[in-house]
Structures are given as C-alpha cells and as structure tokens.
Amino acid sequence: MLTLDGVRTQLAERLHLEPAELTDDTDLFAEGLDSVTIVDLLEDWRGSGAEVSFADLAERPTLRAWWDLLARTATGDA
C-alpha cells in the first residue's frame, strides 16, 4: 500500500537525500530527478495499484502533486 511517507522515502533514496529534505513543494527535477528514475518509480507504484502515467508525473514534479495523483488512483477515485 502506498503512503505519503513511503513515497517521500523512495524519492529521497533515489535522489540521495534525507526524506526531511523533500518538502511537499520541492521541485524534484531541481533535486536531480531524471526520466529513468520516474519510470522505475512508476513500475513500483503501478505494482501497488496506482494508475498514473509518465506524463502525469513529469508535468508536475512535486511530491504534493504526485501524492495527489497516486492517492487518488491507488484508491480507485480517479
């Protein structure tokens, strides 16, 4: 099951940061996020039931925007 803290931790690990360094509005691209990392994360999250696309994530690269999408689709509310 996806959680906000879990997603924050996954992102921080991939970006070589501490989870506390990623605020909800941090620009993930400015922190070093790349397309390969997005694809890897998408595979993990789709395995947890989330239905988001690469474009969805690339258009709004913040934890807040991603969590809004992930939480909505993982619970079937999208």
C-alpha positions in Angstrom: 0.0 0.0 0.0 1.3 3.4 -0.9 1.7 6.1 1.8 2.9 9.6 1.6 5.9 8.9 3.9 6.7 5.8 1.8 6.7 7.8 -1.4 8.8 10.5 0.2 11.3 7.9 1.4 11.5 6.3 -2.1 12.1 9.6 -3.7 14.7 10.7 -1.2 16.6 7.4 -1.6 16.7 7.8 -5.4 17.8 11.4 -5.1 20.4 10.7 -2.4 18.7 12.9 0.1 17.2 12.5 3.5 13.4 12.3 3.5 13.1 15.5 5.6 14.9 17.4 2.8 12.0 16.8 0.4 9.2 19.2 1.2 5.8 18.8 -0.5 6.7 21.5 -2.9 10.3 20.7 -3.7 10.9 20.7 -7.5 12.1 17.2 -8.0 13.9 17.9 -11.2 15.9 20.6 -9.5 17.0 17.9 -7.0 18.2 15.6 -9.8 15.2 13.6 -10.8 15.5 12.1 -14.3 13.3 10.2 -16.6 14.8 6.8 -15.8 14.0 7.3 -12.1 10.4 8.3 -12.9 10.0 5.1 -15.0 11.5 2.9 -12.2 9.2 4.6 -9.6 6.2 4.2 -11.9 6.8 0.4 -12.1 6.9 0.1 -8.3 3.7 2.3 -7.9 1.8 0.5 -10.6 2.5 -2.7 -8.8 0.8 -1.2 -5.8 -2.3 -0.3 -7.9 -1.6 3.3 -8.9 -2.6 4.3 -12.4 -0.5 7.2 -13.3 1.4 8.0 -16.4 4.9 9.3 -17.0 3.4 12.5 -18.4 1.3 12.9 -15.3 4.4 12.9 -13.1 6.7 14.9 -15.5 4.2 17.7 -15.8 4.0 18.4 -12.1 7.3 17.3 -10.4 6.5 17.9 -6.8 5.8 15.4 -4.0 2.4 17.1 -3.3 1.2 16.8 -6.9 2.5 13.2 -7.2 0.9 12.2 -4.0 -2.5 13.7 -5.0 -2.4 11.6 -8.2 -1.1 8.4 -6.5 -3.5 8.5 -3.6 -6.5 9.2 -5.9 -5.7 6.4 -8.4 -4.5 3.8 -5.9 -7.8 4.0 -4.1 -9.8 4.0 -7.4 -11.2 7.5 -7.0 -9.8 8.8 -10.3 
